[in-house]
Amino acid sequence: MKHENYERRLSIVHQHIDDLASRAAVGSEDTLEDLRAALEELRTADEELRVRNEELSVAQLQVEAERRKYQELFELAPDAYLTTNLAGIIQEANQSASRLFGIATQFLTGKALAAYIAADDRPRFRGLLSDGKHTDGVRTAAFRLRTRDGRRLSAELTYSLRHNEHDVPVGFRWLIRDVTEQERLARQIRTLNADLESRVAQRTADLQAAQLLSEDLLHREQAARRAAEASEAQSRHVQKLESIGVLAGGIAHDFNNLLHVVLGNADIALSRLPKRSPAREPLEEVVRATIRAADLTRQMLAYSGKGAFVVRHLDLSSEVREMATLLRTAISKQASLVWELASN
């Protein structure tokens, strides 16, 4: 039963008792009985009222405990917490809000929250107040704050509408979180990432340049190796030619000695033969062939570096005629050798 119902009931009982008391002066037995019944009813009502008062006291203690708990949570919240009316005038502020703005809590009450928003962001904040009156739910926006000592902070504002018991909007709840340090760290991380990317790009470019240099050095090394191999092959070829020249020189020298013996003996034989001897012509051919062979050996000696080249005019027709006998022996028997030599 509600408290006002108890009061109304007690008033009725008291009125009834007053009526009975005025009638009891007559001394009617029925009146006395009614009076006793009314008193009993009064005692019952008083007991119910006492029980109700005890229940109300317990409920009031519980409400007070809940209020203190809410107040402690409100005051000791790590983030700034405020309540404002629909115009943005601060009605409540916790200790974190006081620390954030650098102003005592009692001096925050009654101030416009827009006064602590950076001047550049105030038009947007006022637009938020106007739009927020018609929007339910929790929303978040980023703003820059200006504290009492002039510091500029980056903050994240989370806000929602407050309603009265008739569900009519009466103000806003504000949760303000200082994100200045987080933004500084984020900027620092972005700077470090950009620096790291720059270094990685530079390192990549250096590695690519080193790779190109390595490939160039490899190509040069291969070219140098090929040149060295070619030089070595040429050196071997030169050595081989020198060896051949030495061998040819040795052979030519020995052969030249033998030719001198042949030529000397042929000259001796010719000197002892009569001029009309049939053996004279073959011996003269032997002398000519020996002289030709001696010329060849001198050329071989010159080639091998053991002789000297002699530059002189030659009568090619005469040279060919002198080689006629040797040429006839070198060609097939079925072939005929015919000279067509100029006289000059």
C-alpha positions as CSV (number, residue, x, y, z in Angstrom):
1,M,0.0,0.0,0.0
2,K,1.3,3.5,-0.9
3,H,2.2,6.0,1.8
4,E,-0.6,8.4,0.9
5,N,-3.1,5.5,1.2
6,Y,-1.9,4.9,4.7
7,E,-2.3,8.5,5.6
8,R,-5.8,8.6,4.2
9,R,-6.8,5.4,6.0
10,L,-5.4,6.7,9.3
11,S,-7.3,10.0,8.9
12,I,-10.5,8.1,8.4
13,V,-9.9,5.9,11.4
14,H,-9.1,9.0,13.6
15,Q,-12.3,10.7,12.4
16,H,-14.3,7.6,13.2
17,I,-12.7,7.4,16.7
18,D,-13.5,11.1,17.3
19,D,-17.2,10.5,16.4
20,L,-17.4,7.5,18.6
21,A,-15.8,9.4,21.5
22,S,-18.4,12.1,21.3
23,R,-21.2,9.5,21.2
24,A,-19.6,7.5,24.1
25,A,-20.6,10.2,26.5
26,V,-24.1,9.0,26.1
27,G,-22.9,5.6,27.6
28,S,-24.3,3.4,24.9
29,E,-23.0,-0.1,25.0
30,D,-22.9,-0.3,21.2
31,T,-20.9,2.8,21.0
32,L,-18.3,1.5,23.3
33,E,-18.0,-1.7,21.2
34,D,-17.6,0.4,18.1
35,L,-15.0,2.4,19.8
36,R,-13.0,-0.7,20.8
37,A,-13.2,-2.0,17.2
38,A,-12.0,1.3,15.9
39,L,-9.1,1.4,18.3
40,E,-8.1,-2.1,17.2
41,E,-8.2,-1.0,13.7
42,L,-6.1,1.9,14.6
43,R,-3.5,-0.3,16.2
44,T,-3.4,-2.5,13.1
45,A,-2.9,0.5,10.9
46,D,-0.1,1.8,13.1
47,E,1.6,-1.6,12.9
48,E,1.3,-1.7,9.1
49,L,2.6,1.9,9.0
50,R,5.6,0.9,11.2
51,V,6.4,-2.0,8.9
52,R,6.0,0.2,5.9
53,N,8.3,2.8,7.4
54,E,10.9,0.1,8.1
55,E,10.7,-1.1,4.5
56,L,11.0,2.5,3.3
57,S,14.1,3.0,5.5
58,V,15.7,-0.1,4.1
59,A,14.9,0.9,0.6
60,Q,16.2,4.4,1.3
61,L,19.5,3.0,2.6
62,Q,19.8,0.8,-0.5
63,V,19.1,3.8,-2.8
64,E,21.6,5.8,-0.9
65,A,24.2,3.0,-1.2
66,E,23.5,2.8,-4.9
67,R,23.8,6.6,-5.2
68,R,27.1,6.6,-3.4
69,K,28.3,3.8,-5.6
70,Y,27.3,5.7,-8.8
71,Q,28.9,8.8,-7.4
72,E,32.2,7.0,-6.7
73,L,32.1,5.5,-10.2
74,F,31.3,8.9,-11.6
75,E,34.0,10.7,-9.7
76,L,36.8,8.1,-10.0
77,A,36.2,7.2,-13.7
78,P,39.6,7.3,-15.5
79,D,38.0,9.4,-18.3
80,A,36.4,12.8,-18.1
81,Y,32.6,12.4,-17.6
82,L,30.1,15.3,-17.8
83,T,26.4,15.9,-18.1
84,T,25.0,19.0,-19.7
85,N,21.6,20.3,-20.6
86,L,20.5,20.5,-24.3
87,A,22.3,23.9,-24.7
88,G,25.6,22.3,-23.6
89,I,25.8,23.9,-20.1
90,I,27.7,21.7,-17.7
91,Q,25.6,20.3,-14.9
92,E,27.9,17.7,-13.5
93,A,31.6,16.9,-13.9
94,N,33.9,14.3,-12.4
95,Q,37.4,14.7,-11.1
96,S,38.9,13.4,-14.4
97,A,37.2,16.3,-16.2
98,S,38.6,18.7,-13.6
99,R,42.1,17.4,-14.2
100,L,41.6,17.4,-18.0
101,F,40.6,21.0,-18.2
102,G,42.7,22.2,-15.2
103,I,39.7,23.6,-13.4
104,A,38.1,22.7,-10.1
105,T,34.8,20.7,-10.4
106,Q,32.7,23.4,-8.7
107,F,33.9,26.0,-11.3
108,L,33.0,23.8,-14.2
109,T,29.4,23.6,-13.2
110,G,27.3,26.2,-15.0
111,K,30.0,26.8,-17.7
112,A,29.3,26.1,-21.4
113,L,31.2,23.0,-22.6
114,A,31.8,24.8,-25.9
115,A,34.1,27.2,-24.0
116,Y,36.7,24.4,-23.7
117,I,36.5,23.4,-27.4
118,A,39.2,24.9,-29.6
119,A,38.0,28.0,-31.5
120,D,38.3,26.3,-34.9
121,D,36.1,23.4,-33.8
122,R,33.4,25.3,-32.0
123,P,31.1,25.8,-35.0
124,R,31.1,22.0,-35.6
125,F,30.5,21.4,-31.9
126,R,27.5,23.7,-31.9
127,G,26.2,21.9,-34.9
128,L,26.6,18.6,-33.0
129,L,24.5,20.0,-30.1
130,S,21.7,21.0,-32.5
131,D,21.7,17.7,-34.4
132,G,22.1,15.6,-31.2
133,K,18.8,16.8,-29.8
134,H,17.0,14.7,-32.4
135,T,19.3,11.7,-32.5
136,D,19.3,8.8,-30.1
137,G,22.1,6.3,-29.5
138,V,25.7,6.7,-28.7
139,R,27.9,8.7,-31.1
140,T,31.6,9.6,-31.2
141,A,33.3,12.7,-32.6
142,A,36.9,14.0,-32.6
143,F,37.6,17.5,-31.3
144,R,40.5,19.6,-30.2
145,L,40.2,21.0,-26.6
146,R,41.7,24.1,-25.1
147,T,42.5,23.8,-21.4
148,R,42.7,26.6,-18.8
149,D,46.5,26.8,-19.1
150,G,46.3,27.1,-22.9
151,R,47.3,23.6,-23.8
152,R,45.6,22.2,-26.9
153,L,44.6,18.5,-26.7
154,S,43.2,16.0,-29.1
155,A,40.1,14.4,-27.7
156,E,37.5,11.8,-28.5
157,L,34.0,12.8,-27.4
158,T,31.4,10.0,-26.9
159,Y,27.9,11.4,-26.2
160,S,24.3,10.4,-25.9
161,L,21.0,12.0,-24.9
162,R,19.6,12.0,-21.4
163,H,15.8,11.6,-20.9
164,N,13.5,12.4,-17.9
165,E,10.9,10.0,-16.5
166,H,8.6,11.0,-19.3
167,D,11.2,10.0,-21.9
168,V,11.7,13.6,-22.9
169,P,15.3,14.7,-23.9
170,V,16.7,16.9,-21.2
171,G,20.5,16.9,-21.9
172,F,23.6,15.1,-22.9
173,R,26.0,12.7,-21.3
174,W,29.7,13.2,-22.4
175,L,32.6,10.9,-22.1
176,I,35.8,12.7,-23.1
177,R,39.0,10.8,-23.7
178,D,42.4,12.5,-24.2
179,V,44.0,10.9,-27.2
180,T,46.8,13.4,-27.6
181,E,49.5,10.9,-26.7
182,Q,48.0,8.2,-28.9
183,E,48.0,10.6,-31.8
184,R,51.6,11.6,-31.1
185,L,52.5,7.9,-31.0
186,A,50.5,7.3,-34.2
187,R,52.4,10.2,-35.9
188,Q,55.7,8.9,-34.6
189,I,54.8,5.4,-35.9
190,R,53.9,6.8,-39.3
191,T,57.1,8.7,-39.3
192,L,59.1,5.6,-38.4
193,N,57.2,3.6,-41.0
194,A,58.0,6.2,-43.6
195,D,61.6,6.3,-42.6
196,L,61.7,2.5,-42.6
197,E,60.1,2.3,-46.0
198,S,62.7,4.9,-47.2
199,R,65.5,2.9,-45.8
200,V,64.1,-0.3,-47.3
201,A,63.8,1.4,-50.6
202,Q,67.3,2.8,-50.4
203,R,68.6,-0.6,-49.3
204,T,66.7,-2.3,-52.2
205,A,68.3,0.3,-54.6
206,D,71.7,-0.4,-53.1
207,L,71.2,-4.1,-53.4
208,Q,70.1,-3.7,-57.0
209,A,73.1,-1.5,-57.7
210,A,75.3,-4.1,-56.0
211,Q,73.7,-6.8,-58.1
212,L,74.3,-4.9,-61.3
213,L,77.9,-4.2,-60.2
214,S,78.3,-7.9,-59.4
215,E,76.9,-8.9,-62.8
216,D,79.2,-6.3,-64.5
217,L,82.2,-7.6,-62.5
218,L,81.1,-11.2,-63.5
219,H,80.9,-10.2,-67.1
220,R,84.3,-8.5,-66.9
221,E,85.8,-11.5,-65.2
222,Q,84.4,-13.8,-67.8
223,A,85.7,-11.4,-70.5
224,A,89.1,-11.3,-68.8
225,R,89.1,-15.1,-68.5
226,R,88.2,-15.5,-72.2
227,A,91.0,-12.9,-73.0
228,A,93.4,-14.8,-70.8
229,E,92.4,-18.1,-72.4
230,A,92.9,-16.5,-75.8
231,S,96.2,-15.0,-74.8
232,E,97.2,-18.4,-73.4
233,A,96.2,-20.1,-76.6
234,Q,98.0,-17.5,-78.6
235,S,101.1,-17.9,-76.4
236,R,100.9,-21.7,-76.9
237,H,100.5,-21.1,-80.6
238,V,103.6,-18.8,-80.6
239,Q,105.5,-21.3,-78.5
240,K,104.5,-24.0,-80.9
241,L,105.5,-21.9,-83.9
242,E,108.8,-21.1,-82.1
243,S,109.3,-24.8,-81.5
244,I,108.5,-25.5,-85.1
245,G,110.9,-22.7,-86.2
246,V,113.6,-24.1,-83.9
247,L,113.0,-27.6,-85.3
248,A,112.9,-26.3,-88.9
249,G,116.0,-24.2,-88.3
250,G,117.8,-27.3,-87.0
251,I,116.7,-29.4,-89.9
252,A,117.5,-26.7,-92.4
253,H,120.9,-26.2,-90.9
254,D,121.7,-29.9,-91.1
255,F,120.2,-30.2,-94.5
256,N,122.1,-27.2,-95.7
257,N,125.3,-28.9,-94.6
258,L,124.4,-32.0,-96.6
259,L,123.6,-29.8,-99.7
260,H,127.0,-28.2,-99.5
261,V,128.5,-31.7,-99.6
262,V,126.3,-32.6,-102.6
263,L,127.1,-29.3,-104.4
264,G,130.8,-29.6,-103.7
265,N,131.0,-33.1,-105.0
266,A,128.8,-32.3,-108.1
267,D,131.1,-29.4,-108.9
268,I,134.2,-31.6,-108.6
269,A,132.5,-34.2,-110.8
270,L,131.7,-31.5,-113.4
271,S,135.2,-30.2,-113.4
272,R,136.6,-33.7,-114.2
273,L,134.0,-34.5,-117.0
274,P,134.7,-33.7,-120.6
275,K,132.6,-30.9,-122.0
276,R,130.7,-33.3,-124.3
277,S,130.2,-36.0,-121.8
278,P,126.5,-37.3,-121.7
279,A,126.7,-37.3,-117.8
280,R,127.4,-33.6,-117.7
281,E,123.9,-32.4,-118.3
282,P,122.4,-34.5,-115.4
283,L,125.2,-33.3,-113.1
284,E,124.5,-29.7,-114.1
285,E,120.8,-30.4,-113.2
286,V,121.9,-31.7,-109.8
287,V,123.9,-28.6,-109.2
288,R,120.9,-26.3,-110.1
289,A,118.6,-28.4,-107.9
290,T,121.1,-28.3,-105.1
291,I,121.4,-24.5,-105.3
292,R,117.6,-24.3,-105.3
293,A,117.4,-26.5,-102.3
294,A,120.1,-24.4,-100.6
295,D,117.9,-21.3,-101.3
296,L,115.0,-23.1,-99.6
297,T,117.1,-24.0,-96.6
298,R,118.2,-20.4,-96.3
299,Q,114.6,-19.3,-96.3
300,M,113.8,-21.9,-93.6
301,L,116.7,-20.6,-91.6
302,A,115.5,-17.0,-92.0
303,Y,112.0,-18.1,-91.0
304,S,113.4,-19.8,-87.9
305,G,115.4,-16.7,-87.0
306,K,118.8,-18.2,-87.8
307,G,119.2,-16.7,-91.1
308,A,118.5,-13.4,-93.0
309,F,116.1,-12.6,-95.8
310,V,117.6,-11.3,-99.0
311,V,115.6,-8.9,-101.1
312,R,116.6,-8.9,-104.8
313,H,115.2,-8.8,-108.3
314,L,114.2,-12.2,-109.7
315,D,113.7,-13.3,-113.3
316,L,110.7,-15.5,-112.7
317,S,110.9,-17.1,-116.2
318,S,114.5,-18.1,-115.5
319,E,113.6,-19.4,-112.1
320,V,110.8,-21.5,-113.5
321,R,113.0,-22.9,-116.3
322,E,115.6,-23.9,-113.7
323,M,112.9,-25.8,-111.8
324,A,111.7,-27.7,-114.9
325,T,113.4,-31.0,-114.0
326,L,112.0,-30.9,-110.5
327,L,108.5,-30.0,-111.7
328,R,108.5,-32.9,-114.2
329,T,109.3,-35.3,-111.5
330,A,106.5,-34.0,-109.3
331,I,103.7,-34.3,-111.9
332,S,102.0,-37.4,-113.3
333,K,103.5,-39.3,-116.2
334,Q,100.3,-38.8,-118.2
335,A,100.6,-35.0,-117.9
336,S,102.7,-32.9,-120.2
337,L,104.4,-29.7,-119.0
338,V,104.4,-26.7,-121.4
339,W,106.0,-23.3,-120.8
340,E,104.5,-20.1,-121.9
341,L,106.9,-17.6,-120.4
342,A,107.4,-14.0,-121.3
343,S,110.8,-13.0,-122.5
344,N,111.1,-10.1,-120.1
